[in-house]
Amino acid sequence: MPTNKRRELLQAAAALAATGVATQTRAAADTAMTIRTPFEVADTFIPIAGSAEQFPVRRIYCIGRNYAAHAREMGSDPNREPPFFFQKPTDAIQIVPPGETIEHPYPTLTKNYHYEVELVAALAKGGRNVPLDRALDLVYAYTVGLDMTRRDLQRAMGDEKKPWEIGKSFDHSAPLGPLQPAAKVGHMKDGAIWLKVNGQVKQNANLNQMIWSVAEQISKLSEAFELAPGDIIYSGTPENVGPVIKGDIIDAHIDGLPDIRVRII
Ligand code: MN
């Protein structure tokens, strides 16, 4: 297709996207954009509990060191330094249906593979410079997630002042459960968050111990990036992160959300 023709179609799709509600927009854009490609690339979707619809994922943001005791164990000052963010690729998501044990592959290149249990917020609205008192309006749903980490590689890259990418943003590094709409479960501001390995409690804290709340994360994040529907945010892990090996079973829990379970293989 000639470039100018493609641009017209993209502009038409963008115009539709600006006016329509989400479901109509996607269908309309698909109709307008008959771009031919030499191969298919998979999109990422997360099931929505109690719905036939799935949530299309645009970006995965993660917040670092958002519980004081975890910040200390990672060697930094927890005194409310501004939150910092990194991203994972959307295809790092591994869906973990409640009640099932999903096999999670031990990744290559690491000898120190760590769990981090985290609350995940999924956005159905976007914005720039979102004020704090409107930040939660963007949140469509929540779920339990694991920010799986090749800790040795993360640390080595940090020591060399290189990007964390290889320690954080690898294949399958983002297991999570189906989304639980906030309209049903409410907004997650406090409640137990814990993680067990082989039945033994490893992490055990409360969501109210976050340094930056979900609303504050969204507000701060939107100063750095324009947020959009389909973005999800891993909101940081409490203290006592640690290693797993092949054969270990991880159970992750947040009050008010279904638990998730993976087996490391
Ligand atoms: Mn994390």
Residues whose N, C-alpha, C, O or C-beta is under 5 A from the ligand:
A	BS01	MN	I63 E116 D147 G236 T237
